[in-house]
Amino acid sequence: MNLNKHNLINKIIYRSLYRGSKEMDLFVSSFVKSIVYDLDLSDLQNLNNLINLNDEDIIKISNNQFNKNNFKMSRIVDLLLRFKQKY
């Protein structure tokens, strides 16, 4: 694994653990840990963008209450929606 990808994975994991509310910490970090090592660099960048959204936006996305046409992270969102069904 190259250093940039490894650094991005570490950054994503750290951010997912410290969101602000314990419930979102648990939800987002569980999601991230379930997929982060299987993603390519492009998907990791999209995941990084997703986890840097505010909690309300992530909740809307996980509840499928957003406009998919305006969203560039479609693969990551699909993974999040599938994860939420199991969670």
N, C-alpha and C positions, 0 to 999 in steps of 0.2 A: 504494500500500500504506500502510495507516495505521501510525502510529508504534508502537502497542502490538504489532501483528502483527510488524512489523520487529524490534522488541526481542526478542520471543519467539523468532523465527527465529535471531537472533544468539546468544541464550542456549542454544538447543538445539544449534546447530552447535558452539559452544565446549565444551559438556558432552560432546558425542559424541567430541570429539577428545582428551579428558583423562579417561579412565575409570579408569586404573590399570594395566592390562596392555596391552602393545602390540597383541596379537591382538584384544582387544575394542575398542581404539581404532580399529583398521583396519576391523573388521567393522561396528561401530555407526556410525562416521562415514561409511563408504561407503553404508550404508543410508539414513542421514539425508540425505546430499547428493543421493541419487537421488529423494527424495520431498518434501523440505521446502518447496520453492517452489510445489508444486502443491496444498497442503493449505489448508483453511479454518481459521479460528481454533479451532474446537472440536477438529478433528483435530490441530492443533498442540499444544493443551493435552494431549491424550491422548498424543501423541508425547513431549512433555516428561515426562509421568508415566512412560512406558515407559523412557526413557533414564536416569531417576533411580533405577530399580531396581538392585539389585546384580547383578553379573555372572552369578552362578549362576541367578538368576531369568530373566534375559534368555536365557541358554543353554537353560533349560528351555522357555521360550516358543518360541524359534527351533527347538527340536527337537519342538515340538508335544506337550510333556509337562506340560500344565497343564489345569485345569478351565476350559473356555471359559465356562461359566455364571456363574462368579464374576469374570469379566473384563469391564471396561467399555470396553476399547480395541479392540473386535473388528475394526474396519476397519484400524487400525494393525497389529494382530497379523496379519491376513490379508496385508497388504503386506509385513510382515517375513518371513512364511513363504514368500511368492512370491520375495522377494529372496534368501532363503537357498537356494532351489532353483537359482538362477542363480550364486550365489557360490561 
